Amino acid sequence: MIRAGAYVVHLYRLDDGPWRLLRVIDRPDLPDKLQAGINVLTGFGGSKPDLNAEVDYVHFSAVTVSQGLATALANGTETEAQLVAELGQ
């Protein structure tokens, strides 16, 4: 996940494959600083968990976007290729 201004961009990749766009969420209500962490969902379709997970390290990096991508996000005209090229490196 990448936060670019008011937008939260979800990207994913399988193994060492290319980054792919999952969704872009517009959240202008978020403050400048957020508390972030890991969230794991489990046990779909049953009453017992089907996954045990432990996380001992998370790394966050600052992200900057070009004015062109910022405008495309604001206008809703960004493409998957444009997002991946700038954000998924």
PDB file as gemmi writes it, atoms N, CA and C in Angstrom:
CRYST1    1.000    1.000    1.000  90.00  90.00  90.00 P 1                      
ATOM      1  N   MET A   1       0.846  -1.170   0.000  1.00  0.00           N  
ATOM      2  CA  MET A   1       0.000   0.000   0.000  1.00  0.00           C  
ATOM      3  C   MET A   1       0.888   1.229   0.000  1.00  0.00           C  
ATOM      4  N   ILE A   2       0.462   2.211  -0.755  1.00  0.00           N  
ATOM      5  CA  ILE A   2       1.195   3.459  -0.869  1.00  0.00           C  
ATOM      6  C   ILE A   2       0.209   4.592  -0.648  1.00  0.00           C  
ATOM      7  N   ARG A   3       0.604   5.540   0.173  1.00  0.00           N  
ATOM      8  CA  ARG A   3      -0.215   6.731   0.330  1.00  0.00           C  
ATOM      9  C   ARG A   3       0.406   7.840  -0.488  1.00  0.00           C  
ATOM     10  N   ALA A   4      -0.383   8.413  -1.372  1.00  0.00           N  
ATOM     11  CA  ALA A   4       0.047   9.535  -2.204  1.00  0.00           C  
ATOM     12  C   ALA A   4      -0.961  10.651  -2.008  1.00  0.00           C  
ATOM     13  N   GLY A   5      -0.668  11.565  -1.096  1.00  0.00           N  
ATOM     14  CA  GLY A   5      -1.609  12.638  -0.784  1.00  0.00           C  
ATOM     15  C   GLY A   5      -2.867  12.076  -0.155  1.00  0.00           C  
ATOM     16  N   ALA A   6      -4.013  12.321  -0.778  1.00  0.00           N  
ATOM     17  CA  ALA A   6      -5.294  11.838  -0.259  1.00  0.00           C  
ATOM     18  C   ALA A   6      -5.624  10.427  -0.741  1.00  0.00           C  
ATOM     19  N   TYR A   7      -4.733   9.809  -1.512  1.00  0.00           N  
ATOM     20  CA  TYR A   7      -5.025   8.518  -2.122  1.00  0.00           C  
ATOM     21  C   TYR A   7      -4.222   7.398  -1.475  1.00  0.00           C  
ATOM     22  N   VAL A   8      -4.868   6.265  -1.285  1.00  0.00           N  
ATOM     23  CA  VAL A   8      -4.200   5.054  -0.835  1.00  0.00           C  
ATOM     24  C   VAL A   8      -4.241   4.093  -2.014  1.00  0.00           C  
ATOM     25  N   VAL A   9      -3.062   3.717  -2.503  1.00  0.00           N  
ATOM     26  CA  VAL A   9      -2.932   2.877  -3.689  1.00  0.00           C  
ATOM     27  C   VAL A   9      -2.544   1.471  -3.248  1.00  0.00           C  
ATOM     28  N   HIS A  10      -3.320   0.474  -3.664  1.00  0.00           N  
ATOM     29  CA  HIS A  10      -3.027  -0.917  -3.337  1.00  0.00           C  
ATOM     30  C   HIS A  10      -2.413  -1.590  -4.561  1.00  0.00           C  
ATOM     31  N   LEU A  11      -1.203  -2.107  -4.399  1.00  0.00           N  
ATOM     32  CA  LEU A  11      -0.500  -2.850  -5.439  1.00  0.00           C  
ATOM     33  C   LEU A  11      -0.190  -4.240  -4.901  1.00  0.00           C  
ATOM     34  N   TYR A  12      -0.021  -5.202  -5.780  1.00  0.00           N  
ATOM     35  CA  TYR A  12       0.383  -6.537  -5.365  1.00  0.00           C  
ATOM     36  C   TYR A  12       1.249  -7.160  -6.451  1.00  0.00           C  
ATOM     37  N   ARG A  13       1.978  -8.195  -6.057  1.00  0.00           N  
ATOM     38  CA  ARG A  13       2.718  -8.969  -7.053  1.00  0.00           C  
ATOM     39  C   ARG A  13       2.863 -10.393  -6.538  1.00  0.00           C  
ATOM     40  N   LEU A  14       2.964 -11.315  -7.456  1.00  0.00           N  
ATOM     41  CA  LEU A  14       3.154 -12.719  -7.136  1.00  0.00           C  
ATOM     42  C   LEU A  14       4.613 -13.061  -7.341  1.00  0.00           C  
ATOM     43  N   ASP A  15       5.245 -13.607  -6.309  1.00  0.00           N  
ATOM     44  CA  ASP A  15       6.665 -13.954  -6.350  1.00  0.00           C  
ATOM     45  C   ASP A  15       7.476 -12.762  -6.856  1.00  0.00           C  
ATOM     46  N   ASP A  16       8.230 -12.931  -7.914  1.00  0.00           N  
ATOM     47  CA  ASP A  16       9.033 -11.826  -8.450  1.00  0.00           C  
ATOM     48  C   ASP A  16       8.413 -11.223  -9.697  1.00  0.00           C  
ATOM     49  N   GLY A  17       7.102 -11.402  -9.875  1.00  0.00           N  
ATOM     50  CA  GLY A  17       6.419 -10.879 -11.048  1.00  0.00           C  
ATOM     51  C   GLY A  17       6.256  -9.369 -10.982  1.00  0.00           C  
ATOM     52  N   PRO A  18       5.583  -8.804 -11.960  1.00  0.00           N  
ATOM     53  CA  PRO A  18       5.405  -7.347 -12.003  1.00  0.00           C  
ATOM     54  C   PRO A  18       4.389  -6.884 -10.970  1.00  0.00           C  
ATOM     55  N   TRP A  19       4.542  -5.653 -10.498  1.00  0.00           N  
ATOM     56  CA  TRP A  19       3.545  -5.050  -9.628  1.00  0.00           C  
ATOM     57  C   TRP A  19       2.277  -4.807 -10.428  1.00  0.00           C  
ATOM     58  N   ARG A  20       1.128  -5.083  -9.814  1.00  0.00           N  
ATOM     59  CA  ARG A  20      -0.175  -4.888 -10.455  1.00  0.00           C  
ATOM     60  C   ARG A  20      -1.041  -4.017  -9.551  1.00  0.00           C  
ATOM     61  N   LEU A  21      -1.861  -3.185 -10.159  1.00  0.00           N  
ATOM     62  CA  LEU A  21      -2.772  -2.312  -9.422  1.00  0.00           C  
ATOM     63  C   LEU A  21      -3.988  -3.104  -8.968  1.00  0.00           C  
ATOM     64  N   LEU A  22      -4.303  -3.014  -7.698  1.00  0.00           N  
ATOM     65  CA  LEU A  22      -5.524  -3.626  -7.180  1.00  0.00           C  
ATOM     66  C   LEU A  22      -6.638  -2.591  -7.075  1.00  0.00           C  
ATOM     67  N   ARG A  23      -6.338  -1.454  -6.433  1.00  0.00           N  
ATOM     68  CA  ARG A  23      -7.346  -0.391  -6.303  1.00  0.00           C  
ATOM     69  C   ARG A  23      -6.691   0.906  -5.858  1.00  0.00           C  
ATOM     70  N   VAL A  24      -7.412   2.005  -6.080  1.00  0.00           N  
ATOM     71  CA  VAL A  24      -7.021   3.321  -5.576  1.00  0.00           C  
ATOM     72  C   VAL A  24      -8.202   3.839  -4.770  1.00  0.00           C  
ATOM     73  N   ILE A  25      -7.935   4.227  -3.532  1.00  0.00           N  
ATOM     74  CA  ILE A  25      -8.990   4.710  -2.640  1.00  0.00           C  
ATOM     75  C   ILE A  25      -8.729   6.180  -2.331  1.00  0.00           C  
ATOM     76  N   ASP A  26      -9.731   7.013  -2.521  1.00  0.00           N  
ATOM     77  CA  ASP A  26      -9.648   8.445  -2.232  1.00  0.00           C  
ATOM     78  C   ASP A  26     -10.065   8.668  -0.783  1.00  0.00           C  
ATOM     79  N   ARG A  27      -9.141   9.160   0.061  1.00  0.00           N  
ATOM     80  CA  ARG A  27      -9.415   9.396   1.475  1.00  0.00           C  
ATOM     81  C   ARG A  27      -8.967  10.792   1.895  1.00  0.00           C  
ATOM     82  N   PRO A  28      -9.670  11.835   1.435  1.00  0.00           N  
ATOM     83  CA  PRO A  28      -9.269  13.194   1.790  1.00  0.00           C  
ATOM     84  C   PRO A  28      -9.467  13.500   3.271  1.00  0.00           C  
ATOM     85  N   ASP A  29     -10.168  12.634   3.991  1.00  0.00           N  
ATOM     86  CA  ASP A  29     -10.427  12.853   5.408  1.00  0.00           C  
ATOM     87  C   ASP A  29      -9.262  12.441   6.310  1.00  0.00           C  
ATOM     88  N   LEU A  30      -8.251  11.774   5.779  1.00  0.00           N  
ATOM     89  CA  LEU A  30      -7.144  11.304   6.605  1.00  0.00           C  
ATOM     90  C   LEU A  30      -6.228  12.460   7.009  1.00  0.00           C  
ATOM     91  N   PRO A  31      -5.710  12.402   8.247  1.00  0.00           N  
ATOM     92  CA  PRO A  31      -4.768  13.440   8.673  1.00  0.00           C  
ATOM     93  C   PRO A  31      -3.418  13.254   7.982  1.00  0.00           C  
ATOM     94  N   ASP A  32      -2.531  14.250   8.133  1.00  0.00           N  
ATOM     95  CA  ASP A  32      -1.210  14.174   7.504  1.00  0.00           C  
ATOM     96  C   ASP A  32      -0.391  13.002   8.022  1.00  0.00           C  
ATOM     97  N   LYS A  33      -0.512  12.690   9.312  1.00  0.00           N  
ATOM     98  CA  LYS A  33       0.226  11.577   9.897  1.00  0.00           C  
ATOM     99  C   LYS A  33      -0.752  10.500  10.343  1.00  0.00           C  
ATOM    100  N   LEU A  34      -0.373   9.244  10.082  1.00  0.00           N  
ATOM    101  CA  LEU A  34      -1.212   8.101  10.445  1.00  0.00           C  
ATOM    102  C   LEU A  34      -0.405   7.100  11.251  1.00  0.00           C  
ATOM    103  N   GLN A  35      -1.099   6.345  12.083  1.00  0.00           N  
ATOM    104  CA  GLN A  35      -0.484   5.199  12.720  1.00  0.00           C  
ATOM    105  C   GLN A  35      -0.750   4.012  11.812  1.00  0.00           C  
ATOM    106  N   ALA A  36       0.274   3.236  11.493  1.00  0.00           N  
ATOM    107  CA  ALA A  36       0.124   2.119  10.566  1.00  0.00           C  
ATOM    108  C   ALA A  36       0.561   0.825  11.231  1.00  0.00           C  
ATOM    109  N   GLY A  37       0.000  -0.273  10.758  1.00  0.00           N  
ATOM    110  CA  GLY A  37       0.372  -1.575  11.288  1.00  0.00           C  
ATOM    111  C   GLY A  37      -0.047  -2.672  10.335  1.00  0.00           C  
ATOM    112  N   ILE A  38       0.062  -3.892  10.787  1.00  0.00           N  
ATOM    113  CA  ILE A  38      -0.275  -5.070  10.000  1.00  0.00           C  
ATOM    114  C   ILE A  38      -1.652  -5.579  10.421  1.00  0.00           C  
ATOM    115  N   ASN A  39      -2.453  -5.960   9.439  1.00  0.00           N  
ATOM    116  CA  ASN A  39      -3.775  -6.526   9.692  1.00  0.00           C  
ATOM    117  C   ASN A  39      -3.878  -7.840   8.934  1.00  0.00           C  
ATOM    118  N   VAL A  40      -4.233  -8.908   9.624  1.00  0.00           N  
ATOM    119  CA  VAL A  40      -4.376 -10.215   8.999  1.00  0.00           C  
ATOM    120  C   VAL A  40      -5.796 -10.706   9.242  1.00  0.00           C  
ATOM    121  N   LEU A  41      -6.470 -11.114   8.173  1.00  0.00           N  
ATOM    122  CA  LEU A  41      -7.806 -11.682   8.278  1.00  0.00           C  
ATOM    123  C   LEU A  41      -7.714 -13.181   8.054  1.00  0.00           C  
ATOM    124  N   THR A  42      -8.447 -13.943   8.836  1.00  0.00           N  
ATOM    125  CA  THR A  42      -8.361 -15.391   8.745  1.00  0.00           C  
ATOM    126  C   THR A  42      -9.680 -16.018   9.158  1.00  0.00           C  
ATOM    127  N   GLY A  43      -9.838 -17.302   8.870  1.00  0.00           N  
ATOM    128  CA  GLY A  43     -11.001 -18.046   9.330  1.00  0.00           C  
ATOM    129  C   GLY A  43     -12.248 -17.859   8.494  1.00  0.00           C  
ATOM    130  N   PHE A  44     -12.095 -17.402   7.253  1.00  0.00           N  
ATOM    131  CA  PHE A  44     -13.269 -17.247   6.407  1.00  0.00           C  
ATOM    132  C   PHE A  44     -13.951 -18.594   6.203  1.00  0.00           C  
ATOM    133  N   GLY A  45     -15.246 -18.628   6.342  1.00  0.00           N  
ATOM    134  CA  GLY A  45     -16.002 -19.849   6.094  1.00  0.00           C  
ATOM    135  C   GLY A  45     -15.946 -20.861   7.223  1.00  0.00           C  
ATOM    136  N   GLY A  46     -15.422 -20.495   8.355  1.00  0.00           N  
ATOM    137  CA  GLY A  46     -15.357 -21.433   9.469  1.00  0.00           C  
ATOM    138  C   GLY A  46     -15.169 -20.688  10.770  1.00  0.00           C  
ATOM    139  N   SER A  47     -15.265 -21.419  11.857  1.00  0.00           N  
ATOM    140  CA  SER A  47     -15.152 -20.796  13.167  1.00  0.00           C  
ATOM    141  C   SER A  47     -13.738 -20.878  13.728  1.00  0.00           C  
ATOM    142  N   LYS A  48     -12.850 -21.670  13.100  1.00  0.00           N  
ATOM    143  CA  LYS A  48     -11.482 -21.807  13.592  1.00  0.00           C  
ATOM    144  C   LYS A  48     -10.518 -21.089  12.645  1.00  0.00           C  
ATOM    145  N   PRO A  49      -9.515 -20.410  13.219  1.00  0.00           N  
ATOM    146  CA  PRO A  49      -8.519 -19.754  12.361  1.00  0.00           C  
ATOM    147  C   PRO A  49      -7.798 -20.769  11.482  1.00  0.00           C  
ATOM    148  N   ASP A  50      -7.512 -20.371  10.263  1.00  0.00           N  
ATOM    149  CA  ASP A  50      -6.767 -21.244   9.353  1.00  0.00           C  
ATOM    150  C   ASP A  50      -5.376 -20.681   9.059  1.00  0.00           C  
ATOM    151  N   LEU A  51      -4.964 -19.663   9.821  1.00  0.00           N  
ATOM    152  CA  LEU A  51      -3.659 -19.056   9.625  1.00  0.00           C  
ATOM    153  C   LEU A  51      -3.152 -18.518  10.951  1.00  0.00           C  
ATOM    154  N   ASN A  52      -1.912 -18.813  11.263  1.00  0.00           N  
ATOM    155  CA  ASN A  52      -1.215 -18.189  12.387  1.00  0.00           C  
ATOM    156  C   ASN A  52      -0.076 -17.384  11.803  1.00  0.00           C  
ATOM    157  N   ALA A  53       0.002 -16.105  12.150  1.00  0.00           N  
ATOM    158  CA  ALA A  53       1.027 -15.235  11.573  1.00  0.00           C  
ATOM    159  C   ALA A  53       1.728 -14.453  12.666  1.00  0.00           C  
ATOM    160  N   GLU A  54       3.026 -14.244  12.467  1.00  0.00           N  
ATOM    161  CA  GLU A  54       3.816 -13.393  13.342  1.00  0.00           C  
ATOM    162  C   GLU A  54       4.588 -12.409  12.482  1.00  0.00           C  
ATOM    163  N   VAL A  55       4.664 -11.173  12.932  1.00  0.00           N  
ATOM    164  CA  VAL A  55       5.414 -10.146  12.217  1.00  0.00           C  
ATOM    165  C   VAL A  55       6.387  -9.533  13.205  1.00  0.00           C  
ATOM    166  N   ASP A  56       7.659  -9.536  12.843  1.00  0.00           N  
ATOM    167  CA  ASP A  56       8.641  -8.951  13.749  1.00  0.00           C  
ATOM    168  C   ASP A  56       9.320  -7.714  13.173  1.00  0.00           C  
ATOM    169  N   TYR A  57       8.974  -7.348  11.932  1.00  0.00           N  
ATOM    170  CA  TYR A  57       9.609  -6.182  11.334  1.00  0.00           C  
ATOM    171  C   TYR A  57       8.747  -5.653  10.198  1.00  0.00           C  
ATOM    172  N   VAL A  58       8.545  -4.355  10.174  1.00  0.00           N  
ATOM    173  CA  VAL A  58       7.841  -3.692   9.077  1.00  0.00           C  
ATOM    174  C   VAL A  58       8.671  -2.469   8.701  1.00  0.00           C  
ATOM    175  N   HIS A  59       8.858  -2.248   7.396  1.00  0.00           N  
ATOM    176  CA  HIS A  59       9.640  -1.118   6.918  1.00  0.00           C  
ATOM    177  C   HIS A  59       8.751  -0.207   6.083  1.00  0.00           C  
ATOM    178  N   PHE A  60       8.764   1.067   6.391  1.00  0.00           N  
ATOM    179  CA  PHE A  60       8.019   2.054   5.631  1.00  0.00           C  
ATOM    180  C   PHE A  60       9.010   3.015   4.986  1.00  0.00           C  
ATOM    181  N   SER A  61       8.729   3.422   3.758  1.00  0.00           N  
ATOM    182  CA  SER A  61       9.587   4.362   3.045  1.00  0.00           C  
ATOM    183  C   SER A  61       8.760   5.552   2.579  1.00  0.00           C  
ATOM    184  N   ALA A  62       9.410   6.700   2.498  1.00  0.00           N  
ATOM    185  CA  ALA A  62       8.742   7.880   1.958  1.00  0.00           C  
ATOM    186  C   ALA A  62       8.550   7.688   0.454  1.00  0.00           C  
ATOM    187  N   VAL A  63       7.425   8.164  -0.050  1.00  0.00           N  
ATOM    188  CA  VAL A  63       7.115   8.049  -1.474  1.00  0.00           C  
ATOM    189  C   VAL A  63       6.803   9.437  -2.012  1.00  0.00           C  
ATOM    190  N   THR A  64       7.406   9.766  -3.144  1.00  0.00           N  
ATOM    191  CA  THR A  64       7.051  11.008  -3.829  1.00  0.00           C  
ATOM    192  C   THR A  64       6.514  10.644  -5.204  1.00  0.00           C  
ATOM    193  N   VAL A  65       5.581  11.420  -5.670  1.00  0.00           N  
ATOM    194  CA  VAL A  65       5.001  11.164  -6.994  1.00  0.00           C  
ATOM    195  C   VAL A  65       5.172  12.409  -7.848  1.00  0.00           C  
ATOM    196  N   SER A  66       5.209  12.183  -9.150  1.00  0.00           N  
ATOM    197  CA  SER A  66       5.329  13.305 -10.074  1.00  0.00           C  
ATOM    198  C   SER A  66       4.029  14.111 -10.083  1.00  0.00           C  
ATOM    199  N   GLN A  67       4.126  15.330 -10.566  1.00  0.00           N  
ATOM    200  CA  GLN A  67       2.921  16.151 -10.677  1.00  0.00           C  
ATOM    201  C   GLN A  67       1.925  15.507 -11.634  1.00  0.00           C  
ATOM    202  N   GLY A  68       2.430  14.846 -12.678  1.00  0.00           N  
ATOM    203  CA  GLY A  68       1.545  14.184 -13.633  1.00  0.00           C  
ATOM    204  C   GLY A  68       0.735  13.076 -12.990  1.00  0.00           C  
ATOM    205  N   LEU A  69       1.380  12.258 -12.150  1.00  0.00           N  
ATOM    206  CA  LEU A  69       0.640  11.189 -11.475  1.00  0.00           C  
ATOM    207  C   LEU A  69      -0.305  11.762 -10.428  1.00  0.00           C  
ATOM    208  N   ALA A  70       0.123  12.786  -9.703  1.00  0.00           N  
ATOM    209  CA  ALA A  70      -0.766  13.412  -8.722  1.00  0.00           C  
ATOM    210  C   ALA A  70      -2.027  13.939  -9.393  1.00  0.00           C  
ATOM    211  N   THR A  71      -1.871  14.558 -10.556  1.00  0.00           N  
ATOM    212  CA  THR A  71      -3.024  15.063 -11.307  1.00  0.00           C  
ATOM    213  C   THR A  71      -3.905  13.917 -11.789  1.00  0.00           C  
ATOM    214  N   ALA A  72      -3.288  12.847 -12.294  1.00  0.00           N  
ATOM    215  CA  ALA A  72      -4.051  11.690 -12.766  1.00  0.00           C  
ATOM    216  C   ALA A  72      -4.824  11.043 -11.623  1.00  0.00           C  
ATOM    217  N   LEU A  73      -4.222  10.941 -10.433  1.00  0.00           N  
ATOM    218  CA  LEU A  73      -4.934  10.410  -9.265  1.00  0.00           C  
ATOM    219  C   LEU A  73      -6.125  11.302  -8.922  1.00  0.00           C  
ATOM    220  N   ALA A  74      -5.887  12.601  -8.904  1.00  0.00           N  
ATOM    221  CA  ALA A  74      -6.964  13.540  -8.568  1.00  0.00           C  
ATOM    222  C   ALA A  74      -8.099  13.487  -9.576  1.00  0.00           C  
ATOM    223  N   ASN A  75      -7.781  13.252 -10.846  1.00  0.00           N  
ATOM    224  CA  ASN A  75      -8.796  13.207 -11.894  1.00  0.00           C  
ATOM    225  C   ASN A  75      -9.387  11.823 -12.109  1.00  0.00           C  
ATOM    226  N   GLY A  76      -8.788  10.799 -11.471  1.00  0.00           N  
ATOM    227  CA  GLY A  76      -9.261   9.432 -11.674  1.00  0.00           C  
ATOM    228  C   GLY A  76      -8.895   8.882 -13.041  1.00  0.00           C  
ATOM    229  N   THR A  77      -7.845   9.422 -13.667  1.00  0.00           N  
ATOM    230  CA  THR A  77      -7.471   8.996 -15.013  1.00  0.00           C  
ATOM    231  C   THR A  77      -6.165   8.209 -15.046  1.00  0.00           C  
ATOM    232  N   GLU A  78      -5.643   7.859 -13.849  1.00  0.00           N  
ATOM    233  CA  GLU A  78      -4.390   7.110 -13.819  1.00  0.00           C  
ATOM    234  C   GLU A  78      -4.603   5.717 -14.411  1.00  0.00           C  
ATOM    235  N   THR A  79      -3.557   5.186 -14.996  1.00  0.00           N  
ATOM    236  CA  THR A  79      -3.606   3.830 -15.531  1.00  0.00           C  
ATOM    237  C   THR A  79      -2.760   2.925 -14.647  1.00  0.00           C  
ATOM    238  N   GLU A  80      -2.998   1.637 -14.745  1.00  0.00           N  
ATOM    239  CA  GLU A  80      -2.194   0.690 -13.976  1.00  0.00           C  
ATOM    240  C   GLU A  80      -0.720   0.842 -14.330  1.00  0.00           C  
ATOM    241  N   ALA A  81      -0.423   0.982 -15.608  1.00  0.00           N  
ATOM    242  CA  ALA A  81       0.977   1.121 -16.033  1.00  0.00           C  
ATOM    243  C   ALA A  81       1.606   2.373 -15.445  1.00  0.00           C  
ATOM    244  N   GLN A  82       0.860   3.473 -15.409  1.00  0.00           N  
ATOM    245  CA  GLN A  82       1.373   4.725 -14.876  1.00  0.00           C  
ATOM    246  C   GLN A  82       1.669   4.589 -13.383  1.00  0.00           C  
ATOM    247  N   LEU A  83       0.746   3.985 -12.636  1.00  0.00           N  
ATOM    248  CA  LEU A  83       0.958   3.799 -11.201  1.00  0.00           C  
ATOM    249  C   LEU A  83       2.132   2.876 -10.931  1.00  0.00           C  
ATOM    250  N   VAL A  84       2.167   1.754 -11.598  1.00  0.00           N  
ATOM    251  CA  VAL A  84       3.232   0.774 -11.366  1.00  0.00           C  
ATOM    252  C   VAL A  84       4.587   1.357 -11.724  1.00  0.00           C  
ATOM    253  N   ALA A  85       4.655   2.106 -12.815  1.00  0.00           N  
ATOM    254  CA  ALA A  85       5.925   2.696 -13.237  1.00  0.00           C  
ATOM    255  C   ALA A  85       6.470   3.641 -12.190  1.00  0.00           C  
ATOM    256  N   GLU A  86       5.609   4.444 -11.560  1.00  0.00           N  
ATOM    257  CA  GLU A  86       6.076   5.434 -10.601  1.00  0.00           C  
ATOM    258  C   GLU A  86       6.127   4.904  -9.174  1.00  0.00           C  
ATOM    259  N   LEU A  87       5.161   4.096  -8.780  1.00  0.00           N  
ATOM    260  CA  LEU A  87       5.040   3.710  -7.373  1.00  0.00           C  
ATOM    261  C   LEU A  87       5.550   2.310  -7.083  1.00  0.00           C  
ATOM    262  N   GLY A  88       5.536   1.446  -8.051  1.00  0.00           N  
ATOM    263  CA  GLY A  88       5.855   0.057  -7.791  1.00  0.00           C  
ATOM    264  C   GLY A  88       7.287  -0.332  -8.019  1.00  0.00           C  
ATOM    265  N   GLN A  89       8.161   0.623  -8.171  1.00  0.00           N  
ATOM    266  CA  GLN A  89       9.574   0.316  -8.426  1.00  0.00           C  
ATOM    267  C   GLN A  89      10.196  -0.370  -7.232  1.00  0.00           C  
TER     268      GLN A  89                                                      
END                                                                             
